[in-house]
Amino acid sequence: MANEDKKPEGAAAANGDANAAKPALNVLAQYVKDLSFESPGAPGSLRARDKAPNIAINVNVNANPLSEKEFDVNLTLSAKASFEKDVLFNVELIYGGVFRIEGFPQEHMLPLLFIECPRLLFPFARQIIAEATRNGGFPPLMLDPIDFAQMFQQKMAEDQAKGKVPAS
């Protein structure tokens, strides 16, 4: 019976340790860091066209530590719409979030910061871009979902090829 009593105590102690280091990802704040909308040809650029404009979209993610457990993640989205040689609109948004991340193994930090955090920010940034283009007199630009995991893997492969990241 003495051995049976020790097992539950050991299990309780192990569970207590697990609860203390339970992984958590919390959004502490979200904010617009920079928002720019330009329509240099307005009102002429607002006229109806028989063909859709070309739209070039760029996406970038940056992350900076604020403390041991808090990180500032910035999602930069830019879209430039052009028709022939005329720029219809150019919109750029830097949308940020402050995240508290604790209890995760170190090897999970980069994927959390560059995949999960921007995935949480994206719907809000997408809505801001849609409203900015609509308020500029154009149909709302509804960005397609972004595969942040693929972006991260591509960036890691590029960095590895340049010798910035050790091979796994």
C-alpha positions as CSV (number, residue, x, y, z in Angstrom):
1,M,0.0,0.0,0.0
2,A,2.9,2.4,0.6
3,N,3.9,2.0,-3.1
4,E,0.3,2.8,-4.2
5,D,0.3,5.9,-2.1
6,K,3.5,7.2,-3.7
7,K,2.2,6.7,-7.3
8,P,-0.7,9.1,-6.9
9,E,1.5,11.7,-5.3
10,G,4.0,11.4,-8.1
11,A,1.2,11.6,-10.6
12,A,-0.2,14.7,-8.9
13,A,3.2,16.3,-8.8
14,A,3.7,15.5,-12.5
15,N,0.3,17.0,-13.3
16,G,1.1,20.1,-11.2
17,D,4.3,20.6,-13.2
18,A,2.4,20.1,-16.5
19,N,-0.2,22.7,-15.5
20,A,2.5,25.2,-14.6
21,A,4.1,24.9,-18.0
22,K,0.9,24.5,-20.0
23,P,1.4,26.0,-23.4
24,A,-0.5,29.3,-23.9
25,L,-0.7,31.8,-26.8
26,N,-2.6,35.0,-25.8
27,V,-3.3,38.1,-27.9
28,L,-2.7,41.0,-25.7
29,A,-3.3,43.8,-28.2
30,Q,-4.0,44.4,-31.9
31,Y,-3.3,47.7,-33.7
32,V,-2.9,49.5,-37.0
33,K,0.7,50.6,-37.2
34,D,0.5,52.2,-40.6
35,L,-2.3,52.5,-43.2
36,S,-1.9,54.2,-46.5
37,F,-4.4,54.4,-49.4
38,E,-3.6,56.3,-52.6
39,S,-5.7,56.7,-55.7
40,P,-3.6,59.1,-57.8
41,G,-5.9,59.1,-60.9
42,A,-9.1,59.7,-59.1
43,P,-11.8,60.4,-60.1
44,G,-10.8,59.2,-63.6
45,S,-9.6,55.9,-62.2
46,L,-13.0,55.1,-60.8
47,R,-14.7,54.7,-64.1
48,A,-16.0,51.3,-65.2
49,R,-13.7,49.1,-67.3
50,D,-14.4,46.1,-69.5
51,K,-11.4,44.2,-68.1
52,A,-10.3,43.6,-64.5
53,P,-7.2,45.5,-63.3
54,N,-4.0,43.8,-62.5
55,I,-3.5,43.5,-58.8
56,A,-0.1,42.8,-57.3
57,I,-0.2,41.7,-53.6
58,N,2.8,41.5,-51.3
59,V,2.8,39.9,-47.8
60,N,5.5,40.1,-45.1
61,V,5.7,39.1,-41.5
62,N,8.1,40.4,-38.9
63,A,8.4,39.5,-35.2
64,N,10.3,41.2,-32.4
65,P,10.6,40.3,-28.7
66,L,9.3,42.8,-26.2
67,S,10.2,40.6,-23.2
68,E,10.9,36.9,-22.6
69,K,7.3,36.0,-23.1
70,E,5.8,38.9,-25.1
71,F,6.3,39.5,-28.9
72,D,5.3,42.1,-31.3
73,V,4.2,40.5,-34.7
74,N,3.7,42.8,-37.7
75,L,1.8,41.6,-40.8
76,T,2.4,43.9,-43.8
77,L,0.0,43.7,-46.7
78,S,0.3,45.8,-49.8
79,A,-1.8,45.8,-52.9
80,K,-1.3,47.8,-56.1
81,A,-4.0,47.8,-58.7
82,S,-3.2,49.0,-62.2
83,F,-4.9,49.1,-65.6
84,E,-2.5,49.3,-68.5
85,K,0.0,51.8,-67.4
86,D,-2.2,53.7,-64.9
87,V,-2.2,53.0,-61.1
88,L,-5.8,52.8,-59.9
89,F,-4.9,52.4,-56.3
90,N,-2.1,51.5,-53.9
91,V,-2.9,50.4,-50.4
92,E,-0.5,49.4,-47.7
93,L,-1.2,48.2,-44.2
94,I,1.1,47.2,-41.3
95,Y,-1.1,45.5,-38.8
96,G,0.4,44.4,-35.5
97,G,-0.4,42.2,-32.6
98,V,1.3,41.8,-29.2
99,F,1.3,38.1,-28.1
100,R,2.2,36.4,-24.9
101,I,3.7,33.0,-25.6
102,E,4.6,30.7,-22.8
103,G,5.1,27.0,-22.1
104,F,6.1,26.0,-25.7
105,P,9.4,24.3,-26.5
106,Q,12.0,26.6,-28.0
107,E,11.8,24.8,-31.4
108,H,8.2,25.8,-31.7
109,M,8.7,29.5,-31.2
110,L,9.5,30.5,-34.8
111,P,6.5,28.6,-36.3
112,L,4.3,30.2,-33.7
113,L,5.6,33.7,-34.4
114,F,5.6,33.4,-38.2
115,I,2.7,31.1,-38.9
116,E,0.2,31.1,-36.0
117,C,0.3,34.7,-35.0
118,P,-0.1,36.2,-38.5
119,R,-2.9,33.6,-39.1
120,L,-4.7,35.2,-36.1
121,L,-4.1,38.7,-37.3
122,F,-5.0,38.1,-41.0
123,P,-8.8,38.3,-40.9
124,F,-8.7,41.7,-39.2
125,A,-6.1,43.0,-41.6
126,R,-8.1,41.7,-44.6
127,Q,-11.2,43.6,-43.4
128,I,-9.2,46.8,-43.1
129,I,-7.9,46.4,-46.6
130,A,-11.4,45.7,-47.9
131,E,-12.8,48.8,-46.2
132,A,-10.0,51.1,-47.4
133,T,-10.5,50.1,-51.0
134,R,-14.3,50.4,-50.7
135,N,-13.9,53.8,-49.0
136,G,-11.6,54.8,-51.9
137,G,-14.5,54.3,-54.4
138,F,-13.5,50.8,-55.6
139,P,-15.1,47.4,-55.0
140,P,-13.7,46.0,-51.7
141,L,-10.5,44.1,-52.2
142,M,-11.1,40.7,-50.5
143,L,-7.7,39.1,-50.1
144,D,-7.6,35.3,-50.5
145,P,-6.5,33.3,-47.4
146,I,-2.7,33.2,-47.0
147,D,-0.8,30.0,-46.3
148,F,1.6,31.3,-43.7
149,A,3.1,27.8,-43.2
150,Q,4.2,27.7,-46.8
151,M,5.6,31.3,-46.6
152,F,7.5,30.3,-43.4
153,Q,8.9,27.1,-45.0
154,Q,9.9,29.0,-48.1
155,K,11.7,31.7,-46.1
156,M,13.5,29.0,-44.0
157,A,14.6,27.3,-47.2
158,E,15.9,30.6,-48.6
159,D,17.7,31.4,-45.4
160,Q,19.3,27.9,-45.3
161,A,20.4,28.3,-48.9
162,K,22.1,31.6,-48.0
163,G,23.8,29.9,-44.9
164,K,21.7,32.0,-42.4
165,V,20.0,29.0,-40.8
166,P,21.7,25.6,-39.9
167,A,20.3,22.6,-41.6
168,S,17.8,20.6,-39.5
